[in-house]
Amino acid sequence: MKSDVIVIDNAGKGFENAVTETRKAAAYHGLSGKDALHLELMAEETLSLVRSVTGEMQASFWIEAEGSRYDLHLTTKTVMDKEKRALLISAASSRKNEAAKTFLGSLRDAFEKAMAADTDHWGNDLPIEVLNDLPNHPIQDQDWDGYERSVLRKVADNVKISIRGGVVDMTVSKDFTK
């Protein structure tokens, strides 16, 4: 079974639809209360993780279920830099880019790593309190704390991240066999 593909944007449109679709998939397959909550938690944290790391999001989300195995898929485009790439790969169970499994994939991955832009952290010498008081300086959230990543590692069986160019594919898998 494959669920409907839900489009989620930066403004949060589609987020609630994705959670509703997750609940429908759990009900359709008759998951117990705890398992249904785990599936919903995985969906929410998957969406939050990608949005927290990439900053912008125009993503597609869907669920594939076969028997008691569920795969949550999320695909989005982003402007990739070295920091985003490292944060996304650190969320994967294997800590590797799944798109780099073949020789050509590894070659492409090495090239993309080398070509990825360094992150510009201007003004890091000043304390955040001073930066926030400067005129025309955007107030930014604190660095990503990795909460979503740690929740996914505890609840999911496997998290795969595939980065190819500026396209990120994330697959979160869980088998609910007792």
C-alpha positions as CSV (number, residue, x, y, z in Angstrom):
1,M,0.0,0.0,0.0
2,K,1.2,3.5,-0.9
3,S,-0.5,6.5,0.7
4,D,-1.3,9.7,-1.1
5,V,1.7,12.0,-1.7
6,I,1.4,15.1,0.5
7,V,3.1,18.3,-0.6
8,I,4.5,20.3,2.4
9,D,5.8,23.8,2.1
10,N,7.9,26.2,4.2
11,A,4.8,27.8,5.7
12,G,3.7,24.5,7.2
13,K,0.9,23.8,4.7
14,G,0.6,20.1,4.3
15,F,2.1,19.2,7.7
16,E,-1.2,18.4,9.2
17,N,-2.3,16.5,6.1
18,A,0.8,14.4,6.4
19,V,0.0,13.6,10.0
20,T,-3.6,12.8,9.1
21,E,-2.4,10.5,6.3
22,T,-0.1,8.7,8.8
23,R,-3.1,8.1,11.1
24,K,-5.1,6.8,8.2
25,A,-2.3,4.4,7.2
26,A,-2.1,3.2,10.8
27,A,-5.8,2.7,11.1
28,Y,-6.0,0.9,7.7
29,H,-3.5,-1.7,8.8
30,G,-4.9,-2.0,12.3
31,L,-1.9,-0.8,14.3
32,S,-2.3,-0.9,18.0
33,G,-2.5,2.4,20.0
34,K,1.2,2.5,20.9
35,D,2.4,1.4,17.4
36,A,0.1,4.0,15.8
37,L,1.6,6.7,18.0
38,H,5.1,5.6,17.2
39,L,4.3,5.8,13.5
40,E,2.8,9.3,13.9
41,L,5.8,10.4,16.0
42,M,8.2,9.2,13.3
43,A,6.3,11.2,10.7
44,E,6.3,14.3,12.7
45,E,10.0,14.1,13.6
46,T,10.9,13.3,10.0
47,L,9.2,16.4,8.8
48,S,10.7,18.5,11.6
49,L,14.2,17.2,11.1
50,V,14.3,18.1,7.4
51,R,12.8,21.5,8.0
52,S,15.2,22.3,10.9
53,V,18.3,21.3,8.9
54,T,17.4,22.7,5.5
55,G,15.6,25.8,6.6
56,E,13.3,25.9,3.6
57,M,11.1,23.2,2.4
58,Q,9.0,22.2,-0.6
59,A,8.8,18.5,0.1
60,S,6.8,15.5,-0.9
61,F,5.8,13.0,1.8
62,W,4.3,9.5,1.5
63,I,4.1,6.2,3.3
64,E,4.6,2.7,1.9
65,A,3.4,-0.2,4.0
66,E,3.8,-3.9,3.3
67,G,2.7,-6.3,6.0
68,S,4.0,-4.9,9.3
69,R,6.8,-2.8,7.7
70,Y,6.3,0.9,7.2
71,D,8.6,3.2,5.2
72,L,8.1,6.9,5.5
73,H,9.5,8.8,2.5
74,L,10.3,12.5,2.3
75,T,11.9,14.2,-0.7
76,T,12.9,17.9,-0.9
77,K,15.2,20.2,-2.7
78,T,17.6,22.5,-1.0
79,V,20.6,24.7,-1.6
80,M,23.3,22.3,-0.2
81,D,26.3,23.5,1.8
82,K,28.8,21.5,3.8
83,E,27.1,22.1,7.1
84,K,23.6,21.0,5.9
85,R,25.1,18.0,4.2
86,A,27.0,16.9,7.4
87,L,23.9,17.4,9.6
88,L,21.7,15.4,7.2
89,I,24.2,12.6,6.9
90,S,24.6,12.5,10.7
91,A,20.8,11.7,11.0
92,A,21.2,8.5,8.9
93,S,21.6,5.2,10.8
94,S,24.7,4.3,8.7
95,R,26.1,7.9,8.8
96,K,26.6,7.5,5.1
97,N,25.0,9.0,2.0
98,E,22.9,6.2,0.5
99,A,23.4,7.7,-3.0
100,A,27.1,6.8,-2.8
101,K,26.8,3.0,-2.8
102,T,28.2,2.4,-6.3
103,F,31.5,3.5,-7.8
104,L,30.0,6.3,-9.8
105,G,27.8,7.3,-6.9
106,S,30.9,7.5,-4.7
107,L,32.7,9.6,-7.3
108,R,29.7,11.9,-7.7
109,D,29.4,12.2,-3.9
110,A,33.1,13.1,-3.5
111,F,32.7,15.7,-6.2
112,E,29.6,17.2,-4.6
113,K,31.3,17.3,-1.2
114,A,34.2,19.2,-2.7
115,M,32.0,21.6,-4.5
116,A,29.6,22.3,-1.6
117,A,29.9,25.8,-0.3
118,D,31.3,26.6,3.1
119,T,28.8,28.0,5.5
120,D,29.2,31.7,6.1
121,H,29.1,32.5,9.8
122,W,29.8,36.2,9.8
123,G,29.7,38.0,13.1
124,N,30.4,34.8,15.1
125,D,33.0,36.8,17.2
126,L,30.3,38.8,18.9
127,P,28.0,37.4,21.5
128,I,24.4,36.6,20.3
129,E,23.0,39.2,22.7
130,V,25.0,41.9,21.0
131,L,24.2,40.6,17.5
132,N,20.5,40.7,18.3
133,D,20.7,44.3,19.3
134,L,22.3,45.4,16.0
135,P,19.9,47.2,13.6
136,N,19.0,45.3,10.5
137,H,20.4,42.1,11.9
138,P,18.0,39.2,11.7
139,I,17.4,37.4,14.9
140,Q,18.2,33.7,14.3
141,D,17.2,30.7,16.3
142,Q,19.9,28.9,18.2
143,D,21.8,26.1,16.5
144,W,19.9,22.8,15.8
145,D,20.0,20.7,18.8
146,G,19.5,17.3,17.1
147,Y,16.3,16.4,19.1
148,E,14.5,15.1,16.0
149,R,17.5,12.9,15.1
150,S,17.7,11.3,18.5
151,V,14.0,10.6,18.6
152,L,14.1,9.0,15.2
153,R,17.1,6.8,16.2
154,K,15.2,5.5,19.2
155,V,11.8,4.9,17.5
156,A,12.8,3.9,14.0
157,D,14.6,0.7,12.9
158,N,16.5,2.5,10.1
159,V,16.9,6.0,8.8
160,K,18.4,6.4,5.3
161,I,19.5,9.7,3.8
162,S,20.3,10.0,0.1
163,I,21.7,13.3,-1.2
164,R,22.2,13.8,-4.9
165,G,22.9,17.4,-5.9
166,G,20.4,19.5,-4.0
167,V,17.8,16.7,-3.7
168,V,17.5,15.0,-0.3
169,D,15.6,11.7,-0.1
170,M,14.9,10.5,3.4
171,T,13.4,7.0,4.2
172,V,12.5,6.1,7.8
173,S,11.6,2.4,8.3
174,K,10.0,0.5,11.1
175,D,8.8,-3.1,11.3
176,F,5.9,-3.5,13.9
177,T,6.1,-7.3,14.2
178,K,5.7,-8.4,17.7
